């Protein structure tokens, strides 16, 4: 279960990172106004998502990728808070969905944390 999950999570981040370059306006629009260099930060976060998602595809790098994804998810959390606090700026997204994103971010962090732990050896049995 761990390998397919790792691949799914990695591919989701690669696709999300690529979307930063396909649709940068969306990400620039959700940047909190107190942050500088919106376009540059969107590009940096997109590259980070692609790179960390790709690293996660390789078991050898999964611990590093897991910690990197946790760091990234914490770093982008202010954008989710900004959106939830200002739903009038995002009329195409329901206020409930904007609030829902906040605990989902915690679930994504927990999912990434799973990859920071090396599987236990079980004496030939498969670890669950």
RASUL-V925677 format. One line per field, one symbol per residue. ss: DSSP state (~ for helix, > for strand, _ for the rest). burial: I if it has 9 or more other C-alpha atoms within 8 Angstrom, else O. A space follows every 10 residues. Layout:
ss: ???
burial: ???
This chain:
ss: _~~~~~~~~~ ~~~~~~~~~~ ~~_~~~~~~_ _______~~~ ~~~~~~~~~~ ~~~~~~__~~ ~~~~~~~~~~ ~~~~~~~~~~ ~~~~~_~~~_ ____~~~~~~ ~~~~~~~~~~ ~~~~______ _>__>___
burial: OOOOOIIOII IIIIIIIIII IOOIOOIIOI IOOOOOOIOO OIIOIIIIII IIIIIIIOOO IIIOIIIIII OIIIOOIIII IIIIOOIOOI OOOIOOOIIO IIOOIOOIIO OIIOIIOOOO OOOOOOOO
